Amino acid sequence: MNPTLGLFACAAWLTPALLAAAPITYVVTDTGQERCYDERTEIAYPAAGAAFFGQDAHYQGVANDFATNANGTVTDRSTGLMWTRDPGAKVTCEQAAAGATACRVGGYADWRLPSIKELYSLMDFRGIDPDAKSADASGLRPFIDARAFVFHYGEASAGDRIIDSQFASSTLYVGTTMGGNKTMFGVNFADGRIKGYPAGAIRDRPAKLYYALYVRGNPQYGKNRFRSNGDGTVADEATGLIWQQADSGKAMDWQHALAYAEGLALGGHDDWRLPNAKELQSIVDYSRAPDATGSAAIDPLFACTSITNEAGQKDFGCYWTGTTHVGVRNGGACAAYLSFGRAMGNMRGRWMDVHGAGAQRSDPKGGNPADYAQGRGPQGDAVRVLNYVRCVRGGPAALRTSGPAVQTSSSDLPPLRGGPGAGGRPSFVQHLDRNGDGKVSREEFDGPADQFPILDRNHDGYLTEDEAPPPPSGERQRMP
């Protein structure tokens, strides 16, 4: 079979009757996640009815089936998409788009810059999110199959952080971010997220550079064909998935989201599940956003609970997935979610949309939202520990009840600030680090102001664990 035509119709779950009724043109490939987690660390597979049952690893879908060709291309026989294998050097957004027209890899002339849904089909959630301060890639795994594709972490010699491995897509945000910037949605295969990135130069800074892979084949990939079933459910004939038309109506933590999905009975079915990250991203409508259309980034067939965001605007919530976002710093303490409204951040004391409606991020699976009221990270990202739920059923998902041997235990990981099950006393940095950058600023320090410069032995304006004050008398300080 010609690989450019796609082999997506060959998946075992696509029965002749189903294919005849509604051809599957958009195979949402599995995330690859095969390990289970509680609110903090890896655990053995929970049994049905137990806490944390129904997460990503429990449901196995169609895996990416990559064939690395001798002509510099990679064919995904599951999606019907062919890719360039090597992204080459980083380029601007404009250069990435022009490069598709000029690309002749493999002797083909019909390459295109992928949409964000095409690009996200490559996401592999067996990856490990680096610490923002990681100095090298030892012990890491990218969120893309590095056997099939050439992948590079950010290079310090070029002034990059290790996480600077963002890939460009052709999908521009219909709103703006950072108070008015033209924005492109990209996938970061170093840290496992979708964010809105600058599509050009900003003020006096040069245009940001991205890696670019080009794609060809299956022009219907990423295009939904929704149909209301008239029973509170919506079918996507393009993917074969059935969706809950309304949402949960209230936000909840990750453990309760799993239980909500497993307990749902709707449309005459009780086999609903919490969608994995790639399933949920498949129903984002990137032609919609609160600023552009006054709606959530989803087809109007769906109902979305409205919220008031941190800036006082009418907005729409974020939605949990069953996918744990594993990181070197917090282990399995965070789960992936999709923003169907603005992805907010606190920049210089002002709340604004910093990543765009349609971003995929990750945050702690539980804890007190008040602990993160000021946001965290370089863009002051709003931390969503309570999110909404939209359940899914159908498709190729097959229940899996066991997986590989557990590699970690809770004793291997540091305590989490404000997180459930953390136990013990948080370390000095974890207790005071409100923005999640791994250090304590003068503004975050809660001790006497005149003690800060004394503790700051290297005079860099921040306190780290080795500069922490001694614990109270009689108490041994808990180190991470």
ZAMARGU-4260 file (C-alpha; in steps of 0.2 Angstrom, whole numbers, plus 5000, padded with zeros to 4 digits):
<rodrens>
0) 5000/5000/5000 | 5006/5018/4996 | 5011/5025/5013 | 5006/5042/5008 | 4988/5036/5007
5) 4988/5031/5025 | 4985/5014/5033 | 4973/5021/5046 | 4959/5011/5040 | 4969/4995/5045
10) 4967/4997/5064 | 4958/4981/5071 | 4944/4992/5079 | 4938/4999/5062 | 4925/4986/5058
15) 4918/4985/5040 | 4901/4991/5046 | 4909/5006/5055 | 4920/5010/5040 | 4905/5009/5029
20) 4894/5020/5040 | 4907/5034/5044 | 4925/5032/5037 | 4938/5036/5051 | 4949/5049/5044
25) 4957/5056/5060 | 4965/5042/5070 | 4969/5049/5087 | 4984/5039/5092 | 4988/5033/5110
30) 4999/5044/5121 | 5010/5029/5125 | 5008/5031/5143 | 5009/5013/5151 | 5012/5017/5170
35) 4999/5022/5183 | 5000/5035/5196 | 4992/5042/5211 | 4992/5060/5216 | 5011/5060/5218
40) 5020/5045/5212 | 5019/5029/5202 | 5008/5015/5208 | 5003/4997/5203 | 4988/4997/5192
45) 4972/5000/5203 | 4958/4988/5201 | 4941/4993/5195 | 4932/5003/5208 | 4948/5008/5217
50) 4955/5025/5219 | 4964/5031/5203 | 4956/5018/5192 | 4952/5024/5174 | 4968/5034/5171
55) 4977/5035/5154 | 4987/5019/5156 | 4971/5009/5159 | 4965/5012/5141 | 4976/5007/5127
60) 4973/5014/5110 | 4981/5014/5093 | 4999/5017/5094 | 5009/5027/5082 | 5017/5015/5070
65) 5032/5024/5063 | 5042/5017/5048 | 5059/5026/5046 | 5062/5027/5027 | 5079/5029/5018
70) 5074/5045/5010 | 5074/5056/5025 | 5055/5053/5029 | 5045/5044/5042 | 5028/5036/5039
75) 5016/5035/5053 | 5006/5020/5046 | 4992/5023/5060 | 4988/5041/5054 | 4992/5041/5036
80) 5004/5055/5038 | 5022/5056/5031 | 5035/5067/5040 | 5052/5074/5037 | 5063/5066/5049
85) 5076/5080/5053 | 5070/5097/5058 | 5087/5105/5055 | 5092/5121/5062 | 5079/5133/5071
90) 5070/5145/5060 | 5057/5159/5063 | 5039/5156/5061 | 5039/5165/5044 | 5054/5154/5038
95) 5045/5138/5044 | 5030/5142/5033 | 5041/5146/5018 | 5052/5131/5021 | 5037/5119/5018
100) 5035/5126/5000 | 5053/5124/4996 | 5055/5107/5004 | 5060/5092/4993 | 5064/5079/5005
105) 5061/5062/4998 | 5058/5069/4981 | 5041/5076/4986 | 5035/5093/4983 | 5019/5093/4993
110) 5025/5096/5010 | 5016/5107/5022 | 5019/5115/5039 | 5008/5104/5051 | 4993/5110/5060
115) 4994/5109/5079 | 4983/5093/5078 | 4994/5085/5065 | 5010/5090/5076 | 5002/5084/5092
120) 4999/5067/5084 | 5018/5064/5088 | 5016/5068/5106 | 5023/5053/5117 | 5018/5054/5136
125) 5032/5042/5141 | 5043/5058/5141 | 5050/5066/5156 | 5048/5085/5159 | 5065/5093/5164
130) 5067/5104/5179 | 5068/5122/5172 | 5086/5123/5180 | 5092/5106/5172 | 5109/5108/5166
135) 5110/5092/5155 | 5098/5079/5147 | 5104/5064/5157 | 5090/5054/5163 | 5077/5063/5152
140) 5066/5056/5138 | 5058/5068/5126 | 5040/5068/5122 | 5043/5062/5104 | 5050/5046/5098
145) 5068/5050/5096 | 5072/5034/5087 | 5061/5039/5073 | 5064/5058/5073 | 5080/5068/5075
150) 5078/5078/5092 | 5088/5090/5101 | 5086/5098/5118 | 5090/5116/5120 | 5108/5120/5118
155) 5116/5131/5132 | 5130/5136/5120 | 5116/5145/5110 | 5109/5153/5125 | 5095/5140/5126
160) 5087/5132/5141 | 5086/5114/5140 | 5067/5115/5138 | 5069/5126/5122 | 5064/5113/5109
165) 5048/5121/5103 | 5041/5115/5086 | 5031/5127/5075 | 5014/5123/5068 | 5003/5132/5055
170) 4990/5136/5068 | 4989/5154/5073 | 4979/5159/5088 | 4963/5168/5083 | 4966/5179/5099
175) 4981/5187/5106 | 4993/5183/5120 | 5004/5194/5132 | 4993/5209/5130 | 4992/5209/5111
180) 5005/5198/5103 | 5002/5188/5087 | 5003/5170/5092 | 5007/5153/5085 | 5003/5137/5094
185) 5018/5126/5095 | 5022/5109/5103 | 5037/5108/5115 | 5043/5090/5114 | 5056/5093/5127
190) 5043/5097/5141 | 5027/5090/5134 | 5016/5105/5131 | 5006/5115/5119 | 5008/5134/5121
195) 5005/5149/5111 | 5022/5157/5106 | 5027/5173/5098 | 5024/5172/5079 | 5036/5186/5075
200) 5047/5199/5083 | 5041/5207/5100 | 5046/5225/5103 | 5065/5226/5102 | 5068/5208/5103
205) 5072/5197/5087 | 5059/5184/5082 | 5059/5168/5092 | 5066/5153/5083 | 5058/5136/5082
210) 5061/5118/5075 | 5050/5113/5060 | 5045/5096/5054 | 5035/5095/5038 | 5021/5084/5034
215) 5011/5077/5019 | 4997/5065/5016 | 4979/5062/5024 | 4973/5080/5021 | 4958/5076/5032
220) 4968/5073/5048 | 4963/5084/5062 | 4946/5089/5054 | 4931/5084/5065 | 4914/5078/5059
225) 4903/5081/5074 | 4885/5075/5075 | 4873/5077/5090 | 4865/5060/5095 | 4850/5069/5103
230) 4854/5060/5120 | 4866/5071/5128 | 4881/5064/5118 | 4890/5070/5102 | 4899/5058/5090
235) 4914/5063/5080 | 4913/5053/5065 | 4931/5057/5060 | 4938/5049/5075 | 4925/5036/5080
240) 4924/5044/5098 | 4908/5048/5107 | 4908/5063/5119 | 4898/5070/5133 | 4889/5085/5126
245) 4889/5095/5143 | 4903/5095/5155 | 4903/5091/5174 | 4896/5108/5178 | 4909/5110/5193
250) 4928/5109/5194 | 4936/5095/5204 | 4953/5088/5207 | 4961/5074/5197 | 4956/5059/5208
255) 4938/5065/5208 | 4938/5068/5190 | 4943/5050/5187 | 4929/5044/5198 | 4916/5055/5190
260) 4920/5048/5173 | 4920/5030/5178 | 4904/5033/5187 | 4895/5042/5173 | 4879/5034/5165
265) 4874/5044/5149 | 4865/5040/5133 | 4862/5022/5138 | 4880/5018/5141 | 4891/5017/5157
270) 4908/5014/5149 | 4913/5032/5150 | 4931/5037/5154 | 4942/5052/5157 | 4950/5056/5140
275) 4968/5055/5138 | 4977/5071/5132 | 4977/5067/5114 | 4959/5062/5114 | 4954/5078/5122
280) 4965/5089/5111 | 4956/5082/5096 | 4940/5091/5100 | 4948/5108/5103 | 4942/5121/5089
285) 4957/5132/5086 | 4946/5144/5075 | 4937/5149/5092 | 4943/5158/5107 | 4934/5170/5120
290) 4942/5186/5113 | 4938/5181/5095 | 4921/5173/5096 | 4915/5175/5113 | 4915/5156/5116
295) 4926/5142/5122 | 4938/5134/5109 | 4926/5120/5105 | 4912/5117/5093 | 4895/5125/5098
300) 4887/5108/5099 | 4896/5106/5115 | 4891/5115/5131 | 4904/5123/5142 | 4902/5130/5159
305) 4907/5148/5160 | 4919/5155/5173 | 4925/5172/5178 | 4944/5172/5177 | 4957/5181/5187
310) 4956/5197/5176 | 4937/5198/5180 | 4933/5192/5162 | 4919/5180/5157 | 4929/5164/5152
315) 4929/5146/5151 | 4938/5132/5161 | 4951/5120/5159 | 4948/5101/5157 | 4957/5086/5165
320) 4964/5072/5155 | 4968/5055/5162 | 4986/5058/5157 | 5000/5060/5170 | 5013/5073/5166
325) 5029/5065/5173 | 5043/5077/5178 | 5060/5075/5186 | 5055/5087/5200 | 5038/5082/5205
330) 5037/5064/5199 | 5019/5060/5195 | 5011/5074/5204 | 5004/5083/5189 | 4992/5079/5176
335) 4989/5086/5159 | 4974/5097/5155 | 4968/5107/5140 | 4962/5125/5141 | 4946/5129/5132
340) 4946/5146/5138 | 4961/5159/5140 | 4977/5151/5148 | 4980/5164/5161 | 4996/5171/5168
345) 5001/5185/5180 | 5013/5196/5171 | 5021/5210/5181 | 5005/5210/5192 | 4993/5210/5178
350) 4982/5194/5174 | 4981/5191/5155 | 4980/5177/5142 | 4998/5171/5141 | 4997/5154/5131
355) 4980/5154/5122 | 4964/5145/5122 | 4969/5127/5116 | 4985/5126/5126 | 4989/5110/5134
360) 4997/5112/5151 | 4999/5102/5167 | 4997/5106/5186 | 4996/5097/5202 | 4983/5084/5204
365) 4976/5091/5220 | 4980/5103/5234 | 4974/5120/5240 | 4971/5133/5225 | 4975/5147/5237
370) 4993/5141/5238 | 4995/5146/5220 | 4985/5162/5219 | 4999/5172/5212 | 5003/5160/5198
375) 5020/5152/5195 | 5034/5151/5182 | 5041/5164/5170 | 5024/5169/5164 | 5016/5168/5181
380) 5005/5154/5175 | 4988/5152/5183 | 4989/5135/5192 | 4973/5124/5190 | 4971/5111/5203
385) 4952/5110/5200 | 4947/5108/5183 | 4931/5102/5173 | 4928/5085/5165 | 4921/5080/5148
390) 4920/5061/5147 | 4923/5051/5131 | 4919/5033/5126 | 4921/5022/5111 | 4935/5022/5099
395) 4949/5009/5100 | 4952/5010/5118 | 4955/4993/5126 | 4955/4990/5145 | 4972/4986/5152
400) 4974/4979/5169 | 4993/4978/5172 | 5009/4986/5165 | 5027/4986/5168 | 5035/4984/5186
405) 5033/5000/5196 | 5049/5010/5196 | 5047/5023/5210 | 5039/5024/5227 | 5034/5040/5237
410) 5049/5039/5247 | 5060/5043/5231 | 5052/5060/5229 | 5052/5076/5238 | 5037/5082/5248
415) 5025/5093/5238 | 5020/5110/5244 | 5001/5111/5247 | 4998/5094/5238 | 4988/5080/5245
420) 4998/5065/5252 | 5014/5075/5253 | 5017/5071/5271 | 5031/5079/5282 | 5037/5096/5282
425) 5040/5105/5266 | 5058/5110/5262 | 5062/5129/5264 | 5061/5132/5245 | 5045/5122/5243
430) 5037/5131/5257 | 5040/5149/5250 | 5043/5146/5232 | 5026/5154/5225 | 5030/5155/5207
435) 5038/5138/5205 | 5055/5143/5199 | 5065/5133/5212 | 5071/5147/5222 | 5065/5160/5235
440) 5065/5179/5230 | 5066/5193/5242 | 5047/5196/5239 | 5044/5177/5243 | 5055/5177/5259
445) 5044/5178/5275 | 5058/5181/5287 | 5065/5197/5294 | 5070/5208/5279 | 5087/5211/5286
450) 5091/5193/5286 | 5089/5190/5267 | 5106/5198/5262 | 5114/5188/5276 | 5107/5172/5270
455) 5110/5176/5251 | 5129/5171/5252 | 5131/5171/5233 | 5122/5188/5232 | 5112/5183/5217
460) 5096/5190/5224 | 5088/5173/5228 | 5089/5159/5241 | 5091/5141/5238 | 5091/5126/5249
465) 5109/5127/5253 | 5106/5145/5259 | 5091/5141/5270 | 5090/5147/5288 | 5093/5133/5301
470) 5077/5125/5307 | 5069/5129/5324 | 5078/5123/5339 | 5075/5104/5341 | 5068/5101/5324
475) 5079/5093/5310 | 5076/5102/5293 | 5069/5091/5280 | 5079/5092/5264 | 5072/5088/5247
</rodrens>
